[in-house]
Amino acid sequence: MSASEIVNKVWNYAHVLRDDGVGYGDYVEQITYLIFLKMADEREGGGQESRVPKKYAWAKLVKLDGDDLEVQYRHTLENLGKQGGMLGTIFRKAQNKIQDPAKLERLIKMIDKEKWSTLPADVKGEIYEGLLERNAQDVKGGAGQYFTPRPLIEAMVEVMQPRPMDTVADPACGTGGFLLAAHDYMAKHASSKKEQRHLKEKAVRGNDIVDSVVRLCAMNLYLHGIGGDECPISATDALAKEVGDDRVDMVLANPPFGKKSSITVINEKTGKKEQEKLTIEREDFWATTSNKQLNFVQHIANMLKIDGKAAVVVPDNVLFEGGAGETVRKTLMDRTDLHTILRLPTGIFYAQGVKANVIFFDAKPASKSAWTKKLWIYDYRTNVHMTLKTKKLVKSDFDEFIQCYKAEDRSKRRESKKIERWKSFSYDEIIARDKTNLDIFWLKDESLEDTENLPPPEVLAREIVEQLEAALEEFRSVEELMSPTDA
């Protein structure tokens, strides 16, 4: 069977389990566990050493049914989660979500029919990517927030051009889309054994705060033949601690949507649940804020080696918000070469109404003058209308942007009357703008003249809320400045 046929076969069973209360995300997790165990069994049969202890191997599961199967599977997940390396990462906090032993047995037999280890890494990866994308489509606001459109990822990697010996990181890696695309690009240019070993063991690294997503990412890399005994993905909060000396050559990232960092706490007086904002305070940050996106921009800038490169997907509020936002933008332009912004169309993410951009910047050594001399903006939003079904984003949509970017030599960039979407702004022009606002556009928006093309009410409402939140944040920062300090 082809990769797409295997995806359809395996995914169709998700609908059966859905009726039993097993969500699509849980289903993909269970598939992850079982495919890994089946592959380990196949490798052992082929004379390779298996990392799975025999008493928890696939051979034990396929012989059982009923309650015996459920008990064995539960013990297998619990014990493998205590192991180290890639094995422990994939099975970390694993639980059986398929309570009906008959359905579990059927799923095991379905996976047992396929020979996973004999499939090429790219085919195995294609199958798994297909399952992850199906999950993102069905869950939308759930797993969809971790799923960046593949055409966008490929376009970003193409202009960033990671080299075979580079180390590429993603501090909010989701299911690993950026890391895999970078690895594929690097692999095409790797020739020596040293480069190939680096690609397998040290070229990519990432972390995510969600255990289940880290599991999916680790499995995704494993199926693509990436990672040695140690897993390159960790289940940690990237923003929790300062960046040390272990910096990277490149960062590619789409930090999760949602502006505020908060936790739910119980008010001791009222007994009610309340949201408490988490303000990240780090000595290596330029501004203290609870805005998660601004914190990720600061963190990523600090992750880079001198002359390291970053491409980061950020929502519009990062470009225009005052207070900490203005401080972050000014410092970013001073300390790095913020050379490009790609304005993205709406309708390309599973979360509806998201307005996002990609900011591209290079890390630089300390300097008395600002490193950003000229900022180029490609507006691929104005008069561009995308949907997830009828007008999906494809890689060729970015052909003009890639051509304008001039990755080989950015000094050759030029404005052209033929390409209205591509325009440059000097450092002085941007600094003169109110709050160093980078939300710059110049094309005439045809949809504003046609009420039939207005966004749906829920999208308009969300935009109004975002603008009000940004204004409130600015008022709060002014209030804090004006408040008398404690004696």
ZITAZI-V921446 format. One record per pair of residues at least 12 apart in sequence whose ideal C-beta (glycine too) atoms are under 6 Angstrom apart, sorted by the first residue. I is the first residue (numbers start at 1). J is the second residue. Records with the same first field share a line. If there is no record, write none. Layout:
I->J, J
//
This chain:
3->123, 126, 127
6->127
7->127, 130
11->134
14->27
22->97
24->135, 138, 139
25->135, 139, 143
26->97
28->131, 135
30->98
32->219
34->111
36->90
37->58
38->58, 111, 116
39->116, 117
40->52
41->57, 58
42->117
43->117
51->87
56->76, 79, 80
60->72
61->108
62->112
65->105
66->101
69->101, 105
70->101
73->96
74->96
77->94
81->94
85->229, 230, 231
86->227, 231
89->218, 231
90->215, 218, 219
92->211
93->211
121->224, 225
124->223
125->223, 224
128->220, 223
132->175
136->350
140->350
141->351
144->350
145->256, 257, 351
146->174, 175, 213
148->177, 254
149->348, 393
151->393, 394, 395
153->177, 178, 181
154->181, 395
155->398
156->311
157->181, 182, 185
158->402
159->402, 405, 407
160->309, 311
161->407
162->182, 185, 186, 250
164->186, 189, 190, 195
165->198
166->249, 250
167->248, 249
168->182, 204, 250
169->205, 248, 251
170->206, 252, 253
171->207, 238
172->253, 255, 256
173->206, 208, 217
174->213
175->216, 217, 220
176->217, 220, 221
178->252
179->204, 206
180->224
183->204, 226
186->199
187->199
201->228
204->232
205->232
206->233
207->234, 236, 238
209->237
211->235
214->233, 235
217->233
218->231, 233
238->299
239->280, 295, 299
242->282, 284
243->302, 303
247->303, 304, 305
248->303
249->305, 308
250->309
251->300, 303, 310
252->311
253->312
254->313
255->296
257->351
259->291
260->290
261->278, 290, 292
262->275, 277, 278
263->276
277->290
278->290
280->295
284->302
285->298
286->298, 327, 331
287->324, 327, 328
289->324
293->314, 318
294->324, 325, 328
297->328
300->312
301->336
304->363
306->363, 365
308->363
309->362
310->361
311->358, 360
312->359
313->356, 358
314->357, 359
315->356
316->355, 439
317->470
319->438, 439
320->437, 439
321->470
322->435, 474
323->473, 474, 477
326->435, 436
329->436
330->436
333->370, 372
334->370
336->361, 363, 364, 371
337->362, 364, 371, 372
338->361, 372
340->360, 376
341->357, 359, 377
342->358, 378
343->357, 379, 380, 381
344->356, 357
345->380, 381, 384, 386
347->386, 387
348->386, 393
353->459, 462
370->427
372->427
373->427
374->424, 426
375->425
376->424
377->423, 440
378->401, 421, 422
379->421, 441, 443
382->441, 443, 445
383->446
404->422
//
